[in-house]
Amino acid sequence: MRTFLTLAPAPPAEPHPDAGILVHTMSPTAVAVLLLLALVVDYMSVGPNSIRDRVAFVLAVPAIREGFDGSPLDQWTVQTASAGIEQLLGATGGAYIAGASINVILGAGVGLLFLYVIGCMLPTKASKKLGRFATLTFPQSPLYRLNTRLWIAAILLGLMADLPGGTVGDLTRGCVDFVTGLVAGIPAWMFGAA
């Protein structure tokens, strides 16, 4: 008599009670001040271009994340991007790729955007070891104009940094959380906006 061992699939893991809930590290006033500071740094071209872009981006992403994550703007952005991906997949005419997960594709797109931003933030000297990846930059904007590509990247990462999965997703969330902690005290230090 043979006995067959069957393995039952493991029950799905319960999500952590705090999953998807943003714990704010700044007051609404501090978020507004930080966002204004990022806009002024970029708009008035404070400092050399390479440093200005990095400073404006590092100030903007936490302000957008803290101020707008989970808002109607965040929901609209995710829904619009998902609808666009769904339309592209539907346009394949029933090809195998049409069965791809929209959420995973959206998360992968945000993760790739994060990798692009890392290339833009690296010093050009790193190109000796990392190649052309370290020479990526946000395009230069003239005086009294916002750097459009920088702000698009900051808004998308600020709103959707929680979407990527895997190692890139962990790295994306970890970096955004680290930068948020890094700049959270600036509004209080500069203007008393605790």
Secondary structure as GFF3:
##gff-version 3
##sequence-region A 1 194
A	DSSP	alpha_helix	28	43	.	.	.	ID=ss1
A	DSSP	alpha_helix	49	68	.	.	.	ID=ss2
A	DSSP	alpha_helix	72	90	.	.	.	ID=ss3
A	DSSP	three_ten_helix	96	99	.	.	.	ID=ss4
A	DSSP	alpha_helix	102	121	.	.	.	ID=ss5
A	DSSP	three_ten_helix	124	126	.	.	.	ID=ss6
A	DSSP	alpha_helix	127	130	.	.	.	ID=ss7
A	DSSP	three_ten_helix	131	135	.	.	.	ID=ss8
A	DSSP	alpha_helix	148	160	.	.	.	ID=ss9
A	DSSP	alpha_helix	166	183	.	.	.	ID=ss10
A	DSSP	alpha_helix	186	191	.	.	.	ID=ss11
###
